[in-house]
Amino acid sequence: MIVKPSKISLPLKLTFLIFSMVLNCMGLVILQLSEEKITYGELGLLESFKDLPIAFISLFAVSFINKTGPKKALILALAIVGFCCCLLPFVKVFWFYKLWFAIIGACFAIGKICVFGIIRNNISDEKSLAKTMNNVEASFMIGIFLVNTGFGWLISSQYSEFWKFGFLLIALLSVLTIFLLSKIEIVESRSMESKSIFSELSGFTIPVVALFLAVVFFIVFVEQGFNSWLPSFYRNHLKVNSFFALQATSFLSIFSYAGRTATASIIKKFSLPRYYITCMALIIALLIIILGIQYFDSEDSRFLLFLFPVIGLFLSPLYPVINSRMIAQVDKDKINLFTSLIVIFSSLGSSVSSIIMAILFEKQLLNYYPLYILSSVILLFVISFIYFTVTNRK
């Protein structure tokens, strides 16, 4: 039995919405804690407390998910996230943020494997899978918008000292999503053999998979440079206040949402590789324009506030498009294990990018921010082109 995508779409969208808000509150946390005399070096490492648990737990989460089924595992992960969101407003010490992000990262690893597994087990066609993944991933962009806009209004109001209480609303949304998940019936594929995880990984040690994982790494590497650090770039380099920095960044998530939603609507009309490469070419063109404005007009031009977010329109489809193309070719009984590799390389890309960004901010090298992003995108373009060349030969 194959379940209609419409029946599973809403709870999966809400799941990604929740994880998006708790993961992408990092930009907000960096802004708030940097005012409490915590260095950018420490804040850059804070990102690693989120990303490294995602990488470490992913492989070991596979056997747990295979035993319990993705639905029960996803419900457990959401319950833990809701509980953590209830705790955060009442704790003030910095070390708790490290623990909090570590737990959230571990839950996200379980949640993402479950969501990808549910989609793969219930949808077989490559382009239908790409459409569903773009719709679900689009809700991730809405989460970024909500956390930046909602908390932005809160920290700029007379109740700014109570900004952490906004996480209680995320806890309520977790309860709603758990309820919806408990009501749906899905097809679940569980591994019947008790093979070692590492022995099964040997089946993925081929050049195509290695290239794919490199592409995933650099997509998230680039995305992280925008999502967590763009508010601080706006405030420190373009000299806008914290509220406007968060709101301007919200436009990035709006354009990203539009990019993924539009992709979901039109993807069946285009070749996935050509669509992907076209998006990359447009990103490079926009970044060259930004560099031209910064180096030949004004390095702190307010026009950059509005030009950076447009990149999200073309950057956001890359991740779901490349994932759906590869996942459609993976056997259903191996999808959880393969998704764990995606999660691992995504988290590593995020962590490495954040550490490099922290160095740029610490050394006050913000003039090179657009150039750093452009260099990363060009490298991603080259690796992606090689990947599609290899896959087309096959």
C-alpha positions in Angstrom: 0.0 0.0 0.0 1.3 3.5 -1.0 -0.1 6.3 1.1 -1.2 9.5 -0.7 1.4 12.3 -0.1 -1.4 14.7 0.9 -2.2 12.5 4.0 1.3 12.6 5.4 2.3 16.0 4.3 0.9 18.2 7.1 2.5 16.4 10.1 5.8 16.2 8.3 5.7 19.9 7.4 4.9 20.7 11.0 7.8 18.5 12.1 10.3 20.4 9.9 8.7 23.7 11.0 9.5 22.8 14.7 13.0 21.6 14.0 13.6 24.7 11.9 12.7 27.0 14.7 14.8 25.3 17.4 17.8 24.9 15.1 17.7 28.3 13.5 17.2 30.2 16.7 21.0 30.1 16.7 21.1 33.6 15.0 18.9 35.0 17.7 21.0 33.3 20.4 24.2 34.7 18.9 22.7 38.2 18.9 21.4 38.0 22.4 24.4 36.3 24.1 27.0 38.5 22.3 25.5 41.4 24.3 26.3 39.5 27.5 30.1 39.7 26.7 30.3 36.1 25.4 32.9 36.1 22.6 32.2 35.1 19.0 34.7 32.3 19.4 32.6 30.7 22.1 29.4 31.4 20.1 30.9 29.7 17.0 31.7 26.6 19.1 28.1 26.7 20.3 27.1 25.7 16.8 29.2 22.6 17.1 27.3 21.5 20.2 24.3 21.4 17.9 25.9 19.9 14.8 28.3 17.3 16.2 25.6 15.3 18.1 23.6 15.2 14.9 26.6 13.6 13.2 27.5 11.2 16.1 24.0 9.9 16.8 22.8 9.5 13.2 24.4 6.1 12.6 23.4 4.7 15.9 19.9 6.1 15.6 19.3 3.9 12.5 19.0 0.6 14.4 16.7 2.3 17.0 14.4 3.6 14.2 14.4 0.2 12.4 13.3 -1.5 15.6 10.6 1.0 16.7 9.5 2.3 13.3 10.0 5.9 12.0 6.6 7.0 13.3 7.2 6.1 17.0 10.8 7.4 16.9 9.6 10.7 15.4 7.0 11.1 18.1 9.6 10.5 20.8 12.0 13.1 19.2 9.2 15.7 19.1 8.3 15.0 22.7 11.9 15.6 23.9 12.1 18.8 21.9 8.8 20.0 23.5 10.2 19.3 26.9 13.5 21.1 26.2 11.6 24.1 25.0 9.7 24.2 28.3 12.9 24.2 30.3 14.9 26.8 28.4 13.1 30.0 29.7 14.0 29.0 33.3 17.7 28.4 32.9 20.3 31.3 32.6 23.7 29.7 32.6 25.7 29.5 29.3 26.6 25.8 29.7 22.9 24.9 29.5 22.7 26.3 26.0 25.4 23.8 25.0 23.4 20.9 26.5 20.2 22.2 25.0 21.5 22.5 21.5 23.2 19.0 21.8 19.8 17.4 22.8 18.0 19.3 20.0 20.7 18.2 17.5 20.3 14.6 18.5 16.5 14.8 18.2 16.8 16.4 14.8 19.0 13.6 13.6 16.3 11.1 14.6 13.6 13.3 13.2 15.2 13.9 9.8 16.0 10.2 9.3 12.4 9.4 10.1 10.9 12.1 7.8 13.1 11.1 4.8 12.3 7.4 5.5 8.6 8.0 5.6 8.7 10.0 2.4 10.8 7.3 0.6 8.7 4.4 1.8 5.4 6.0 0.7 6.5 7.7 -2.6 8.4 5.9 -5.4 8.5 8.2 -8.4 11.6 10.5 -8.5 9.8 13.7 -9.4 6.9 13.1 -7.1 9.4 12.5 -4.4 11.2 15.7 -5.3 7.9 17.6 -5.2 7.0 16.3 -1.7 10.5 16.9 -0.4 10.4 20.5 -1.6 7.0 21.1 0.0 8.2 19.6 3.3 11.5 21.4 3.2 9.7 24.6 2.4 8.2 24.6 5.9 11.8 24.7 7.2 12.0 28.1 5.6 8.8 29.2 7.3 10.3 28.2 10.6 13.3 30.5 10.0 10.9 33.3 9.2 8.8 32.7 12.3 11.7 32.5 14.7 13.3 35.7 13.3 10.1 37.7 13.0 8.4 36.5 16.2 11.5 36.8 18.5 12.5 39.9 16.7 9.3 41.7 17.7 9.7 40.3 21.2 13.3 41.5 21.8 12.4 44.9 20.5 9.4 45.3 22.8 9.1 46.3 26.5 9.1 42.5 27.3 12.5 41.8 25.7 13.8 40.3 28.9 11.2 37.5 28.5 12.3 36.5 25.0 13.0 32.9 26.0 9.4 32.4 26.9 8.6 32.3 23.2 9.9 28.8 23.2 6.8 27.7 25.1 4.8 28.2 21.9 7.1 25.8 20.1 6.4 23.2 22.8 2.7 23.6 22.2 3.2 23.1 18.5 5.2 19.9 19.3 2.1 18.6 21.2 -0.1 19.3 18.2 2.2 17.6 15.7 2.5 14.5 18.0 -1.3 14.3 18.0 -1.5 14.5 14.2 1.2 11.9 13.7 -0.5 9.5 16.0 -3.7 9.7 13.8 -2.1 8.8 10.4 -1.3 5.4 9.0 1.9 5.1 7.0 3.9 2.4 5.2 7.0 1.5 7.3 10.0 -0.5 6.1 12.0 -2.2 8.8 15.3 -4.0 8.3 14.7 -7.7 9.0 18.4 -8.6 9.1 20.7 -7.9 12.0 23.7 -6.9 10.0 26.3 -4.6 11.4 25.7 -0.9 10.5 29.3 -0.5 9.4 29.2 -3.6 7.2 26.1 -2.2 5.4 27.9 1.1 5.0 30.4 -0.6 2.7 27.6 -0.8 0.1 27.8 3.0 -0.2 31.5 3.3 -0.6 31.3 4.2 -4.3 32.4 7.4 -6.1 28.9 8.5 -6.9 27.9 8.4 -3.2 31.1 10.2 -2.2 30.4 13.0 -4.7 26.8 13.2 -3.6 27.8 13.5 0.1 30.4 16.2 -0.8 27.6 18.2 -2.6 25.4 17.9 0.5 28.2 19.0 2.7 28.9 22.2 0.7 25.2 23.1 0.2 24.7 23.2 4.0 28.1 24.8 4.3 26.9 27.7 2.2 23.4 27.8 3.8 24.9 28.0 7.2 26.8 31.1 6.3 23.5 32.8 5.6 21.1 31.4 8.2 23.0 31.8 11.5 25.4 34.7 10.7 23.6 37.0 8.3 21.9 38.9 11.2 25.2 39.6 12.9 26.7 40.7 9.5 23.8 43.1 9.1 24.2 44.5 12.6 28.0 44.7 12.8 28.9 45.6 9.2 25.8 47.4 7.9 25.1 49.1 11.3 21.4 48.2 11.6 19.8 47.4 15.0 19.2 43.9 16.2 15.5 44.0 15.4 16.0 45.1 11.8 18.8 42.6 11.4 16.5 39.8 12.3 13.7 41.1 10.1 15.9 41.6 7.1 17.1 38.0 7.5 13.5 36.9 7.6 13.2 38.0 4.0 15.9 35.4 3.2 13.5 32.7 4.6 10.6 34.2 2.6 12.5 34.0 -0.6 13.7 30.5 0.3 10.2 29.4 1.0 9.1 30.8 -2.4 12.0 29.0 -4.1 11.1 25.6 -2.6 7.3 26.1 -3.1 7.8 27.1 -6.8 10.2 24.2 -7.3 7.5 21.8 -6.0 5.0 23.2 -8.5 7.2 23.2 -11.6 9.8 20.5 -11.0 8.0 17.8 -13.1 8.5 20.0 -16.2 12.3 20.2 -15.9 15.3 18.0 -15.8 16.5 17.9 -12.2 20.2 18.4 -13.1 19.5 21.4 -15.5 17.2 23.0 -12.9 19.9 22.6 -10.2 22.7 24.0 -12.3 20.5 26.9 -13.5 19.8 27.8 -9.8 23.6 27.7 -9.0 24.4 30.0 -12.0 21.9 32.6 -10.8 23.3 32.5 -7.2 26.8 33.2 -8.6 25.5 36.0 -10.7 23.8 37.6 -7.6 26.9 37.3 -5.5 29.0 38.9 -8.2 26.6 41.9 -8.2 26.8 42.1 -4.4 30.6 42.1 -4.6 30.5 44.8 -7.3 28.3 47.0 -5.1 30.5 46.4 -2.0 33.9 47.0 -3.7 33.0 49.6 -6.3 30.1 51.6 -4.8 29.8 51.4 -1.0 30.9 48.5 1.3 28.0 49.2 3.7 25.3 49.9 1.1 21.9 49.3 2.5 20.9 47.9 -0.9 22.7 44.7 0.3 20.0 44.3 2.9 17.6 43.6 0.1 19.8 41.8 -2.3 21.2 39.1 -0.1 17.7 37.6 0.6 17.0 37.1 -3.1 19.8 34.5 -3.1 17.4 32.3 -1.0 15.1 32.0 -4.0 17.7 29.9 -5.9 19.7 28.5 -3.0 16.8 26.8 -1.2 15.8 24.3 -3.9 19.3 22.8 -4.2 19.2 20.6 -1.0 15.8 18.9 -1.6 16.4 18.5 -5.4 19.8 16.8 -4.9 18.5 14.6 -2.1 15.4 13.5 -3.9 17.4 12.5 -7.0 19.7 10.3 -4.9 17.2 8.9 -2.4 14.9 7.7 -5.2 17.7 5.3 -6.3 18.2 3.8 -2.8 16.5 0.6 -1.7 13.7 1.2 0.8 15.2 -1.1 3.4 18.4 1.0 3.3 16.9 4.4 3.3 17.3 5.1 7.0 21.0 4.2 6.9 21.5 6.3 3.8 19.6 9.3 5.3 21.9 9.0 8.4 24.9 9.7 6.0 23.0 12.8 4.6 22.4 14.0 8.2 26.1 13.4 9.2 27.5 15.3 6.2 24.9 18.1 6.6 25.8 18.6 10.2 29.5 18.6 9.5 29.0 21.2 6.7 27.1 23.4 9.2 29.6 23.0 12.0 32.7 23.7 9.8 31.0 26.7 8.2 30.1 28.2 11.5 33.6 27.9 12.9 35.0 29.7 9.8 32.4 32.4 10.1 33.2 32.8 13.8 36.9 33.4 12.8 35.8 36.0 10.3 33.7 37.9 12.9 36.4 37.5 15.6 39.1 38.9 13.3 36.8 41.6 12.1 37.1 40.5 8.4 33.5 41.2 7.5 34.5 42.9 4.3 35.3 39.5 3.0 31.9 38.0 3.9 30.4 38.1 0.3 33.7 36.9 -1.2 33.8 34.0 1.3 30.2 33.0 0.3 31.0 33.3 -3.4 34.1 31.1 -3.1 32.1 28.5 -1.3 29.4 28.6 -4.0 31.9 28.2 -6.9 33.4 25.2 -5.2 29.9 23.7 -4.7 29.2 24.4 -8.4 32.3 22.5 -9.5 31.6 19.5 -7.3 27.9 19.4 -8.4 28.9 19.6 -12.0 31.2 16.6 -11.6 28.5 14.7 -9.7 25.9 15.2 -12.5 28.5 14.3 -15.1 29.3 11.0 -13.4 25.6 10.1 -12.8 24.6 10.9 -16.4 27.3 8.5 -17.6 25.6 5.8 -15.6 
